[in-house]
Amino acid sequence: MSLKKASLIIILILLIDQISKFYIKTNFALGDEIKVFEWFRILFVENEGMAWGAKIPGEYGKLLLTSFRLVAIVGIAYWLWDSVRKNGSKILIVAISMIFAGAFGNIIDSVFYGEIFNHSYNQVATFLPEEGGYGTLLHGKVVDMLYFPLWSGYLPEWIPFWGGQYFTFFEPVFNIADSAITTGVFLLLLFNKKAFPQEEKESGKKKTEAVY
């Protein structure tokens, strides 16, 4: 698979991701929700940290996280380029492209959104507001909106620790970029042998040589 085709996958994912985030940011206030189905809703939240809302504590936690993401995206870009150069399998290049696009999509939020949008608390944000954004460069928040509460209810009393508590499955709110990363990782795990055929062959050769 060529680098050109991989780039088209990345551009397509980035466009869908950023268009959806711009729409949510400029049409929803934080916490606004649209019920599409009982099990699927559009819910606007902002994530200041990592996956599942985790944060790096301290004054420079957000800066460290964004810096780490920038370093990581360079590594993923090299992995993609090297895989194409070595004629890696199609499934490998597609998976890396999706992971790269997803990571890059969330980096755009983290790097620029604090500068180009004002806050969304009890109001719909403005793009490029005259008074300036809600944060500074590298201190933006990631926009999430996809919510799938597949089941909600009280857990049976016999379940240890959580019995009797109200529980929602699936609780996290995520975005298109997160979906791309998850799908890419899932493809690598599910089609591991197809994604890394050369490694499998070389491993077999070494074992044969060791026997003789």
Secondary structure as GFF3:
##gff-version 3
##sequence-region A 1 212
A	DSSP	alpha_helix	3	27	.	.	.	ID=ss1
A	DSSP	beta_strand	33	37	.	.	.	ID=ss2
A	DSSP	beta_strand	40	47	.	.	.	ID=ss3
A	DSSP	three_ten_helix	51	53	.	.	.	ID=ss4
A	DSSP	alpha_helix	61	85	.	.	.	ID=ss5
A	DSSP	alpha_helix	90	116	.	.	.	ID=ss6
A	DSSP	beta_strand	142	147	.	.	.	ID=ss7
A	DSSP	beta_strand	151	154	.	.	.	ID=ss8
A	DSSP	beta_strand	166	169	.	.	.	ID=ss9
A	DSSP	beta_strand	173	174	.	.	.	ID=ss10
A	DSSP	alpha_helix	176	190	.	.	.	ID=ss11
A	DSSP	alpha_helix	192	195	.	.	.	ID=ss12
A	DSSP	alpha_helix	197	211	.	.	.	ID=ss13
###
